[in-house]
Structures are given as C-alpha cells and as structure tokens.
Amino acid sequence: MLLKDKVCLILGAASLRSIGYGTAELFAEHGAKVVVADVKMDAETLNAVKLSIQSKLGNSVSVHGFSCDISSPTDCDKLVSEVVALHGTIDCLVNSAGIVRNIPILELAEKDLDLMFDINLKGAFYICQSVLKVFVEKKSGTIVNVASSAAQRGGGLVGGSHYAASKGGMLSLTKSIAREFAALGIRANSICPAMIETPMLDGLSEERLKGIVDAIPLKRVGTTREMAGACLFLSSELSGFVTGSNIDVNGGTHIH
Ligand SMILES: NC(=O)c1ccc[n+]([C@@H]2O[C@H](COP(=O)([O-])OP(=O)(O)OC[C@H]3O[C@@H](n4cnc5c(N)ncnc54)[C@H](O)[C@@H]3O)[C@@H](O)[C@H]2O)c1
C-alpha cells in the first residue's frame, strides 16, 4: 500500500478508458481516498467510475467525485474546497485533464489558441494554484502534471502546434512549482506520455495508428495502467527525492 489513506485528487477521469481513471483505480488499490473530477463528471459518470473500481476492489474503497472545469479558477477553488470539506485535506494532485486538437499552424484562429491554452495550460495553472494553497498550509503534497511527448517533439503526430505548446508550458510550470515550493517539502513532476490507448486516440485511422506504432521500439501502444504506474511512483514516497523531473512513458520512442 503506497498511498494508504492519502487523499488523492485526480483530474480528467470521466472515461473508464482514460489515464485519469486508470490512475484512480491503481491509487485505490494502494489505499488512497480517491477523488475524481472532470468537466464531464455528472452523477451517472461518477456512478460508473465508482462501480467499476468497487467491482474490482470491494465496496470499502473510498471513491468520490465532483464536476470541475479546470479552465475556471472559481471552479478549481470550489473543487478544492469540496475535497477539503469531505476529507479534511489533499495530499496528491494528478492533473490528467486536457483536450487535443490537430490544426495546421497557418489555419489556427484566435479561438483555437484560446480554447487550447485556457484548458491545457491556464487550467493547469489554476488547478495547481488551488491545490497549492492547501499544500502550503500543511507543508507537504505532490503534484503530477500529465503533459505529452508533443511538448518535446513538437506537434503534428496527434495534436497540433498549439497542443504541443500548451504541454510545453505545462512542463515549465511544473519545474517552476518544484523550484518555488521545494523548501516547503512540496514536490511537482510531470509525465510525457505518447500513444496510450484512451479515447484520445479514437480519431486516428487504423493505417495512421499502424504507422505510428511501427516507429515505437516496443511496437505497441501503452496502457492506462502503465501510465498509472508512473503517476503512483511520482505521488508516493518511492519518489521522495524526485522533484522538477519528467518521466517519459512512450515505449522507448526517445531512445537515441
Ligand atoms: N492518450 C495519449 O496517448 C496521450 C498522449 C499524450 C498526452 N496525453 C494527455 O493525457 C491526458 C489524459 O488524456 P487521456 O488520454 O486519458 O484522454 P481522455 O480524453 O480520456 O481524458 C481527458 C479528460 O479531460 C477532461 N477534460 C477536458 N477538458 C476539461 C476541462 N476543461 N476541465 C476538466 N476536465 C476536462 C475530458 O472530459 C476527459 O475526460 C491529457 O492531458 C492528454 O493530453 C494523452
């Protein structure tokens, strides 16, 4: 049990096929009090998440959920208040909420940039700010921001340049949090996944997917469970001396 009784807030967990859900399930297995949040988290969705986790782990696991649009600072503050009212504190944040769009650079309109940056980048700032207020008071806490290999390689594979730039900003934000709050014992790290089997890959044609998979040394896409493993490491004491770091979960794509 690596997260026994830790209150873990996981953003981006509405789909049972998402990285957020996979992380919630693994964290619950490790004894965490899991709170899932998503802009699409209504009563029916939360019920499906709960049922799925409890059918595997039993009814005694703690799973709660709230709706939250991370592009709204008010929503983020409200979510954190709700979690603190429920459990008294927050120990770990995993921010896996995000959108992907693929638009060529010269076709990008202001509204496309605004939507992407509002959710993926400003949203990351807002949810981290809201949670950090709690972490600063208790002088502990961990943050994991789920970025993307697009931040390192540039857009054009699945997401466009604006997606890549939003995730690049997320990497810089994470390092900045790590530096600014290290003295308080608060840690922040990121993960750059690529080709994890979630709804985000649904738009790719079979031929395109095959072409991408052929270029992955492990010759397959990754699972949400494998992403959850990286989140677990970075949220638990196993990574107690790791902050401002990034883990690549990409099947070896960056071996050079
Ligand atoms: N699947 C991959 O191969 C892959 C690769 C690189 C990066 N990522 C990143 O991983 C993260 C998780 O994506 P996923 O693959 O699990 O896909 P997903 O679409 O299942 O998960 C993203 C979740 O974010 C939620 N969301 C969108 N806008 C939101 C908002 N404004 N406020 C709150 N929630 C919002 C969505 O409703 C969705 O449930 C994303 O940030 C994505 O960019 C995924």
The ligand as an SDF file (V2000), in Angstrom:
LIG
                    3D

 44 48  0  0  0  0  0  0  0  0999 V2000
   -3.6420    9.0930  -24.6930 N   0  0  0  0  0  0  0  0  0  0  0  0
   -2.4550    9.5020  -25.1220 C   0  0  0  0  0  0  0  0  0  0  0  0
   -1.7900    8.8510  -25.9390 O   0  0  0  0  0  0  0  0  0  0  0  0
   -1.8770   10.7900  -24.5980 C   0  0  0  0  0  0  0  0  0  0  0  0
   -0.6340   11.1960  -25.1230 C   0  0  0  0  0  0  0  0  0  0  0  0
   -0.0760   12.3630  -24.6520 C   0  0  0  0  0  0  0  0  0  0  0  0
   -0.7200   13.0990  -23.6800 C   0  0  0  0  0  0  0  0  0  0  0  0
   -1.9260   12.6880  -23.1950 N   0  0  0  0  0  0  0  0  0  0  0  0
   -2.5490   13.5100  -22.1740 C   0  0  0  0  0  0  0  0  0  0  0  0
   -3.0850   12.7040  -21.1690 O   0  0  0  0  0  0  0  0  0  0  0  0
   -4.1610   13.3940  -20.5330 C   0  0  0  0  0  0  0  0  0  0  0  0
   -5.3210   12.4370  -20.3550 C   0  0  0  0  0  0  0  0  0  0  0  0
   -5.8670   12.1160  -21.6040 O   0  0  0  0  0  0  0  0  0  0  0  0
   -6.4810   10.6850  -21.9530 P   0  0  0  0  0  0  0  0  0  0  0  0
   -5.6130   10.0910  -22.9880 O   0  0  0  0  0  0  0  0  0  0  0  0
   -6.7720    9.9510  -20.7100 O   0  0  0  0  0  0  0  0  0  0  0  0
   -7.8250   11.0800  -22.7280 O   0  0  0  0  0  0  0  0  0  0  0  0
   -9.2920   11.4390  -22.1650 P   0  0  0  0  0  0  0  0  0  0  0  0
   -9.8860   12.2780  -23.2300 O   0  0  0  0  0  0  0  0  0  0  0  0
   -9.9950   10.1910  -21.7560 O   0  0  0  0  0  0  0  0  0  0  0  0
   -9.0260   12.2810  -20.8450 O   0  0  0  0  0  0  0  0  0  0  0  0
   -9.0400   13.6870  -20.7990 C   0  0  0  0  0  0  0  0  0  0  0  0
  -10.1390   14.1150  -19.8380 C   0  0  0  0  0  0  0  0  0  0  0  0
  -10.0170   15.5370  -19.6110 O   0  0  0  0  0  0  0  0  0  0  0  0
  -11.3300   16.0320  -19.4710 C   0  0  0  0  0  0  0  0  0  0  0  0
  -11.3790   17.4650  -19.7080 N   0  0  0  0  0  0  0  0  0  0  0  0
  -11.3360   18.1290  -20.9000 C   0  0  0  0  0  0  0  0  0  0  0  0
  -11.4590   19.4460  -20.6840 N   0  0  0  0  0  0  0  0  0  0  0  0
  -11.5940   19.6210  -19.3490 C   0  0  0  0  0  0  0  0  0  0  0  0
  -11.7860   20.7650  -18.5330 C   0  0  0  0  0  0  0  0  0  0  0  0
  -11.8900   21.9990  -19.0520 N   0  0  0  0  0  0  0  0  0  0  0  0
  -11.8780   20.5970  -17.1960 N   0  0  0  0  0  0  0  0  0  0  0  0
  -11.8140   19.3450  -16.6490 C   0  0  0  0  0  0  0  0  0  0  0  0
  -11.6720   18.2270  -17.3790 N   0  0  0  0  0  0  0  0  0  0  0  0
  -11.5440   18.3690  -18.7270 C   0  0  0  0  0  0  0  0  0  0  0  0
  -12.1440   15.2770  -20.5050 C   0  0  0  0  0  0  0  0  0  0  0  0
  -13.5450   15.3320  -20.2290 O   0  0  0  0  0  0  0  0  0  0  0  0
  -11.5610   13.8760  -20.4010 C   0  0  0  0  0  0  0  0  0  0  0  0
  -12.2890   13.0770  -19.5020 O   0  0  0  0  0  0  0  0  0  0  0  0
   -4.4730   14.6070  -21.4140 C   0  0  0  0  0  0  0  0  0  0  0  0
   -3.9590   15.7670  -20.8010 O   0  0  0  0  0  0  0  0  0  0  0  0
   -3.7120   14.3030  -22.6890 C   0  0  0  0  0  0  0  0  0  0  0  0
   -3.3120   15.4920  -23.3590 O   0  0  0  0  0  0  0  0  0  0  0  0
   -2.5150   11.5450  -23.6460 C   0  0  0  0  0  0  0  0  0  0  0  0
  1  2  1  0
  2  3  2  0
  2  4  1  0
  4  5  1  0
  4 44  2  0
  5  6  2  0
  6  7  1  0
  7  8  2  0
  8  9  1  0
  8 44  1  0
  9 10  1  0
  9 42  1  0
 10 11  1  0
 11 12  1  0
 11 40  1  0
 12 13  1  0
 13 14  1  0
 14 15  2  0
 14 16  1  0
 14 17  1  0
 17 18  1  0
 18 19  2  0
 18 20  1  0
 18 21  1  0
 21 22  1  0
 22 23  1  0
 23 24  1  0
 23 38  1  0
 24 25  1  0
 25 26  1  0
 25 36  1  0
 26 27  1  0
 26 35  1  0
 27 28  2  0
 28 29  1  0
 29 30  1  0
 29 35  2  0
 30 31  1  0
 30 32  2  0
 32 33  1  0
 33 34  2  0
 34 35  1  0
 36 37  1  0
 36 38  1  0
 38 39  1  0
 40 41  1  0
 40 42  1  0
 42 43  1  0
M  CHG  2   8   1  16  -1
M  END
$$$$
